[in-house]
């Protein structure tokens, strides 16, 4: 039986969306609490409930359209990013090729 070397369980990743300040600095300072509250509300969900296992000796490729979350998954597995929810476990050594144009 092969051993699991990479395991992702119900992984979600969200990024906060920061809207630009409209109305100038004076308006921002006078309405600061409402701006902060509004910034906390909006998030971009890059990954939602992703689960998979990679066994020892397997080769894995991640294919998808632009914006599908391929680099986000690799960043989570490499330990560069942390998941918002869920758990990513890596047993052993990992050599990620991220954003290098290696292909």
C-alpha positions as CSV (number, residue, x, y, z in Angstrom):
1,X,0.0,0.0,0.0
2,X,1.4,3.4,-1.0
3,X,1.7,6.1,1.6
4,X,0.0,9.5,1.2
5,X,2.7,12.3,0.8
6,X,0.4,15.2,0.0
7,X,-3.1,15.5,1.5
8,X,-5.5,18.4,1.1
9,X,-8.8,18.2,3.1
10,X,-11.6,20.7,2.4
11,X,-9.2,23.5,1.6
12,X,-10.6,27.0,1.0
13,X,-8.7,30.1,0.2
14,X,-10.1,33.6,0.3
15,X,-8.5,37.0,-0.4
16,X,-9.8,40.2,1.0
17,X,-10.9,42.7,-1.7
18,X,-9.9,46.2,-1.0
19,X,-11.9,48.8,-2.8
20,X,-10.2,52.1,-3.6
21,X,-11.0,55.1,-1.5
22,X,-13.5,57.5,-3.2
23,X,-14.3,61.0,-2.1
24,X,-10.8,61.9,-0.9
25,X,-8.8,61.7,2.2
26,X,-11.1,63.9,4.3
27,X,-14.1,61.7,3.5
28,X,-12.1,58.6,4.4
29,X,-11.0,60.0,7.7
30,X,-14.6,61.1,8.7
31,X,-16.1,57.8,7.7
32,X,-13.2,55.5,8.7
33,X,-15.3,52.9,10.7
34,X,-17.7,52.4,7.8
35,X,-14.8,52.0,5.3
36,X,-13.2,49.4,7.6
37,X,-16.5,47.5,8.0
38,X,-17.0,47.5,4.2
39,X,-13.5,46.2,3.5
40,X,-14.1,43.3,5.9
41,X,-17.2,42.2,4.1
42,X,-15.9,41.6,0.6
43,X,-13.7,38.6,-0.2
44,X,-12.6,36.8,-3.3
45,X,-12.9,33.0,-3.0
46,X,-10.0,31.5,-5.0
47,X,-10.6,27.9,-3.8
48,X,-13.6,26.3,-2.2
49,X,-13.7,22.8,-0.6
50,X,-10.8,21.2,-2.5
51,X,-9.8,17.7,-1.4
52,X,-7.2,15.3,-2.9
53,X,-4.4,12.9,-2.0
54,X,-1.1,12.3,-3.8
55,X,0.5,9.0,-3.1
56,X,4.2,8.3,-3.1
57,X,5.5,7.7,-6.6
58,X,2.7,9.5,-8.3
59,X,3.1,12.4,-10.8
60,X,0.4,15.1,-10.7
61,X,-0.5,17.8,-13.1
62,X,-2.9,20.6,-12.5
63,X,-4.7,21.9,-15.5
64,X,-7.3,24.7,-15.8
65,X,-8.2,28.0,-17.2
66,X,-6.8,31.3,-16.2
67,X,-8.0,32.2,-12.7
68,X,-9.0,28.6,-11.8
69,X,-6.7,28.4,-8.8
70,X,-3.7,26.4,-10.1
71,X,-1.0,28.6,-8.6
72,X,-3.0,29.0,-5.4
73,X,-3.1,25.2,-4.9
74,X,0.6,25.0,-5.6
75,X,1.3,27.8,-3.2
76,X,-0.7,26.1,-0.5
77,X,1.1,22.8,-1.0
78,X,4.5,24.5,-1.1
79,X,3.7,26.3,2.2
80,X,4.0,29.8,0.7
81,X,0.3,30.4,1.4
82,X,-1.9,29.3,4.3
83,X,-5.5,28.0,3.7
84,X,-8.4,30.1,5.0
85,X,-10.2,26.8,6.0
86,X,-9.1,23.2,5.8
87,X,-5.8,21.5,6.1
88,X,-2.8,20.8,3.8
89,X,-0.3,18.1,5.0
90,X,2.9,17.3,3.2
91,X,5.1,14.4,4.3
92,X,8.7,14.5,3.0
93,X,10.5,17.0,0.9
94,X,9.0,19.2,-1.8
95,X,10.6,21.2,-4.6
96,X,7.9,23.6,-5.9
97,X,8.4,25.5,-9.2
98,X,6.1,28.5,-8.8
99,X,5.7,31.4,-11.2
100,X,9.0,30.6,-12.9
101,X,7.8,30.0,-16.4
102,X,9.4,26.5,-16.1
103,X,7.2,25.1,-19.0
